Amino acid sequence: MAFSEFRPLDEKVLIEYIKATPSLASKLGNKFDNLTIKEVGDGNLNFVFIVVGSSGSFVIKQALPYIRLIGESWPMTKERAYFEALALKEHGSLSPDHVPEVYHFDRTMSLIGMHYLEPPHIILRKGLIAGVEYPLLADHMSDYIAKTLFFTSLLYHNTTDHKKAVAEFCGNVELCRLTEQVVFSDPYKVSQYNRWTSPYLDSDAEAVRGDNALKLEVAELKSLFCERAQALVHGDLHTSSVMVTHDSTQVIDPEFAFYGPMGFDIGAFLGNLILAFYAQDGHANDQNDRKAYKAWILRTIENTWNLFDRKFLALWDANKDSGDAYLPAIYNNPELVQLVQKKFIKDLLHDSLGFGAAKMIRRIVGVAHVEDFESIADASKRAGCERRALELAKLLLKERKKFQDINEVISAILQHQ
């Protein structure tokens, strides 16, 4: 077999590979004459090929043994493709409407073949920059997050099954270590990888590195991230890991998946919506001041959390005899169950705010930035938007436990604009 060892793909190798792989060839009706193949990997890590034939299509994603953004000087395990395929299948079984189907996985080639999300699907981040409203986004994302987190936690699992699943995903340690470095370490020290909109944010970056109170809180979040195997999290749930149309929402790229704190996923999504909010002033012009769109983003943040809260508790109520977390023999009256649920959700809000804030900070003074800000050409205007986001993020991180509900968070966002 020609593919018994790893080979980076190019178009020629890919066609040869598809022909030799029945689960992929059959998706094209075994017709290879008029294939169009396009490499579209604009991410930091992988090759992504779109393959379209006369009778079918799919996407091929191949993990490279280094970080594509940096090059071979920063090696990275290609085993991450195994965990991505595993997470896509697991999350896909729990939220099939919002996760693309996996057709094929090859561990040797670090390659996944999956459903092609056809146009008009675009990356959510690009839609947010363009000012497009997605009326079902909060409903869809809350659904995906509630189901994937609830059904992979001890609210549903017994501890035996849970530990087995945790052990399996512990193998994804290298990508967890990358997150530890870029989210919880680099922004708080001098690092060759850090960058920011200089010279405008020089003193802001320095202030982050000298903020004792902030560093105390970041240590607590890092500890949660590293030690709390609460549920199977996506691990990188920002707005470029979601593809959307007006009526479809699809979550992609879970290669950072592991058993971690639930708030890490919720925070990543909400934190990136907050970044999009603060970037809007940089995209406003005479035709469109973006005020109505900013209000829509805030409604989406509020609705995503409130719908998640409702759906998560509904799953809990419907499955209260499952799981080892709260045994019905002990939590045996409605008042007590309500107290337990209320505390759980409040703690989860606080975790989500902390992680969301940490993700915001690293996108402003760390290694990988976001297009929301980067696409603002005027550097001083961009820096102004980033500074407001950074100030809000520092407040959220330090004061997260004072927030009682999402409305108080929205008020804080508005006060810092």
PyMOL commands that set and color helices and strands:
alter all, ss='L'
color gray80, all
select helices_A, chain A and resi 11-19+22-28+80-94+96-98+124-130+137-150+159-188+202-209+212-227+262-283+291-318+334-365+371-374+379-402+406-415
alter helices_A, ss='H'
color red, helices_A
select strands_A, chain A and resi 36-39+46-53+56-63+66-67+71-75+102-106+111-114+122-123+231-233+242-244+249-251+258-260
alter strands_A, ss='S'
color yellow, strands_A
deselect
rebuild
show_as cartoon
